[in-house]
Amino acid sequence: MDRLRLLSAVTAACFIGLVQSQTTLTPVVMNTTALQNATVVTPTPVIFSSTTPGCFSFNASTCEACAPGSQYDNTLLCTCCPDPGLCIFPGACLPCKTGFYQPLAGQQECLACSRGSYTFTGSPLCHPCPAGSFNNDTAAESCTSCSPSSGCTQCPMCPGGTEALQTAAKDCTPCRPMHKAPHQTMCQICSSGFYQILWGQESCDLCPENHYCPSPDVNPIQCPSDAFCPKGSTAPGYCMETFFRKAGDTCELAPVTIALLVIGGGALLLIILLVLRRRRDSDGELAVARAPLLRKERPQGRYYGLPCDTEPVYAGW
């Protein structure tokens, strides 16, 4: 029933519009002189409202926003709705033409695709031209295949400091803060201890003395006063904390280290002296214990068949 009512309403609207066009509209008279002087003639669309005769047959409460990929159409099915961009039903909206798109809903017109892209009918977005094709016009319906190079057997290599960002590129792009020699094909990151902050360079610079370069794409950083930074440093080098300190280009003993060495040396010397004294005392005690065994002075000769200098034997008396 709803479809039958809608069909009846559309038929009635068309009939009323036909009658009005035959009875109330006045033919347009064009000035040919003005047409000769004009360069572009833009027709002015007729704007209707919900009070336009013929709209009484439609139920304006059913109006919906035109979907993405379509636009408002200048017909009673759309002009009878209270706001531009709405139509009695979505099918009454006009699909975007080829080369045009509309990503939003409820819009009055479609937008032209930019260069290098194309669309199909009723598209909500533009598509980029495939690799190996192009177009140089806006609102293009399709892309054109690139013609093969004539007499070119091999693509030339990009000069130093530049690279080709894609296959079959027509132009070379300067390297970012990196480097590329003339014989290389792609830009390279600087090696450790080198840096480069400019675009389009063939080589990197060595990190200077008294500076360090933690990253190859930043300026060298000044070395701290208590650290060492020779050429090519990636980080500052420090003397061993607490025990050493920087002195010119070398490290020297810190005062606390000297004090510890003096104290430690004195303690070690004291221990050595104590050991020697203990050893001497032990030797003295042993000498006293062995005193009865010491031989006495005897004249030269033989006693009991033994030489006089023979070691006496302790018999226990």
QUIJO-V338047 format. One record per backbone hydrogen bond with DSSP energy under -1.0 kcal/mol. CO is the residue of the C=O (numbers start at 1). NH is the residue of the N-H. If there is no record, write none. Layout:
co=[CO:CO]
nh=[NH:NH]
This chain:
co=[1:2:3:4:5:6:7:8:9:10:11:12:13:14:15:16:17:18:19:20:20:31:32:33:34:49:52:55:59:60:64:66:67:69:71:73:75:75:76:77:78:83:85:87:89:90:94:96:97:99:101:102:107:111:113:114:116:118:120:123:127:130:132:134:135:144:159:161:163:166:173:175:176:179:180:181:188:191:193:195:201:205:207:208:210:212:215:216:221:224:228:229:230:233:237:240:241:243:245:247:250:252:254:255:256:257:258:259:260:261:262:263:264:265:266:267:268:269:270:271:272:273:274:275:276:277:278:279:280:281:282:283:284:285:286:288:290:291:301:303:306:307]
nh=[5:6:7:8:9:10:11:12:13:14:15:16:17:18:19:20:21:22:23:24:25:35:36:37:38:52:55:58:62:63:87:106:70:96:94:75:78:79:80:88:81:86:66:64:92:93:71:122:100:113:111:69:72:101:139:117:129:127:123:102:118:133:146:144:116:134:162:175:173:169:163:200:178:188:161:184:179:194:207:205:180:195:232:211:223:221:218:196:212:227:237:210:233:213:228:244:243:254:252:250:247:245:258:259:260:261:262:263:264:265:266:267:268:269:270:271:272:273:274:275:276:277:278:279:280:281:282:283:284:285:286:287:288:289:290:291:293:294:308:306:303:310]
